Amino acid sequence: MNDMMAFCREGERVVAHSLDRLGRDIRDLLNIVEELNDKGATVALRQRRRIMIQNSYLYSKKR
């Protein structure tokens, strides 16, 4: 995971099979997605051979 985070660049998309493959718990997941978004990358979740969720933010920092 650390290598992916270090080399991820703006405009790239990180595709994970499911939420549990991206983070250990919800806090870890949100931190990973936030860090990727801050770098300009997007996150997509792939289940059953199609992308189910694609986002730029799972939550808003303004909350």
C-alpha atoms as a printed R data frame, in Angstrom:
   type eleno elety resid chain resno       x      y       z
1  ATOM     1    CA   MET     A     1   0.000  0.000   0.000
2  ATOM     2    CA   ASN     A     2   2.793  2.426   0.852
3  ATOM     3    CA   ASP     A     3   4.358  2.039  -2.604
4  ATOM     4    CA   MET     A     4   1.042  2.778  -4.277
5  ATOM     5    CA   MET     A     5   0.532  5.861  -2.123
6  ATOM     6    CA   ALA     A     6   4.061  7.095  -2.863
7  ATOM     7    CA   PHE     A     7   3.785  6.719  -6.642
8  ATOM     8    CA   CYS     A     8   0.142  7.666  -7.225
9  ATOM     9    CA   ARG     A     9  -0.149 10.847  -9.312
10 ATOM    10    CA   GLU     A    10  -2.808 13.354 -10.289
11 ATOM    11    CA   GLY     A    11  -5.350 12.010 -12.749
12 ATOM    12    CA   GLU     A    12  -4.762  8.345 -11.928
13 ATOM    13    CA   ARG     A    13  -7.471  5.960 -10.742
14 ATOM    14    CA   VAL     A    14  -6.978  3.382  -8.006
15 ATOM    15    CA   VAL     A    15  -9.211  0.356  -8.536
16 ATOM    16    CA   ALA     A    16  -9.886 -2.024  -5.634
17 ATOM    17    CA   HIS     A    17 -11.963 -5.177  -5.670
18 ATOM    18    CA   SER     A    18 -13.972 -4.039  -2.643
19 ATOM    19    CA   LEU     A    19 -13.816 -1.714   0.358
20 ATOM    20    CA   ASP     A    20 -12.266 -4.364   2.599
21 ATOM    21    CA   ARG     A    21  -9.353 -4.726   0.161
22 ATOM    22    CA   LEU     A    22  -8.526 -1.029   0.334
23 ATOM    23    CA   GLY     A    23  -8.537 -0.382   4.088
24 ATOM    24    CA   ARG     A    24  -8.408 -2.294   7.380
25 ATOM    25    CA   ASP     A    25 -11.291 -0.348   8.924
26 ATOM    26    CA   ILE     A    26 -13.467  2.644   8.051
27 ATOM    27    CA   ARG     A    27 -11.042  5.180   9.508
28 ATOM    28    CA   ASP     A    28  -8.142  3.660   7.532
29 ATOM    29    CA   LEU     A    29 -10.284  3.596   4.388
30 ATOM    30    CA   LEU     A    30 -11.267  7.248   4.739
31 ATOM    31    CA   ASN     A    31  -7.647  8.279   5.354
32 ATOM    32    CA   ILE     A    32  -6.478  6.385   2.264
33 ATOM    33    CA   VAL     A    33  -9.209  7.857   0.046
34 ATOM    34    CA   GLU     A    34  -8.547 11.361   1.395
35 ATOM    35    CA   GLU     A    35  -4.806 11.068   0.762
36 ATOM    36    CA   LEU     A    36  -5.403  9.790  -2.780
37 ATOM    37    CA   ASN     A    37  -7.904 12.576  -3.459
38 ATOM    38    CA   ASP     A    38  -5.463 15.169  -2.135
39 ATOM    39    CA   LYS     A    39  -2.974 13.868  -4.728
40 ATOM    40    CA   GLY     A    40  -5.627 14.274  -7.438
41 ATOM    41    CA   ALA     A    41  -6.371 10.562  -7.871
42 ATOM    42    CA   THR     A    42  -9.794  8.918  -7.839
43 ATOM    43    CA   VAL     A    43 -10.890  5.637  -6.276
44 ATOM    44    CA   ALA     A    44 -13.074  3.011  -7.934
45 ATOM    45    CA   LEU     A    45 -14.449 -0.201  -6.462
46 ATOM    46    CA   ARG     A    46 -14.846 -3.169  -8.778
47 ATOM    47    CA   GLN     A    47 -17.282 -5.954  -7.971
48 ATOM    48    CA   ARG     A    48 -18.709 -8.545 -10.314
49 ATOM    49    CA   ARG     A    49 -16.662 -7.299 -13.272
50 ATOM    50    CA   ARG     A    50 -17.956 -3.739 -13.296
51 ATOM    51    CA   ILE     A    51 -17.195 -0.576 -11.445
52 ATOM    52    CA   MET     A    52 -19.765 -0.022  -8.725
53 ATOM    53    CA   ILE     A    53 -18.497  3.157  -7.078
54 ATOM    54    CA   GLN     A    54 -16.285  5.871  -8.430
55 ATOM    55    CA   ASN     A    55 -15.757  8.981  -6.402
56 ATOM    56    CA   SER     A    56 -13.657 11.996  -5.795
57 ATOM    57    CA   TYR     A    57 -14.570 12.178  -2.091
58 ATOM    58    CA   LEU     A    58 -16.406  9.691   0.122
59 ATOM    59    CA   TYR     A    59 -17.188 12.476   2.520
60 ATOM    60    CA   SER     A    60 -16.802 16.216   2.664
61 ATOM    61    CA   LYS     A    61 -14.090 17.863   4.761
62 ATOM    62    CA   LYS     A    62 -16.545 20.699   5.464
63 ATOM    63    CA   ARG     A    63 -18.707 18.538   7.748
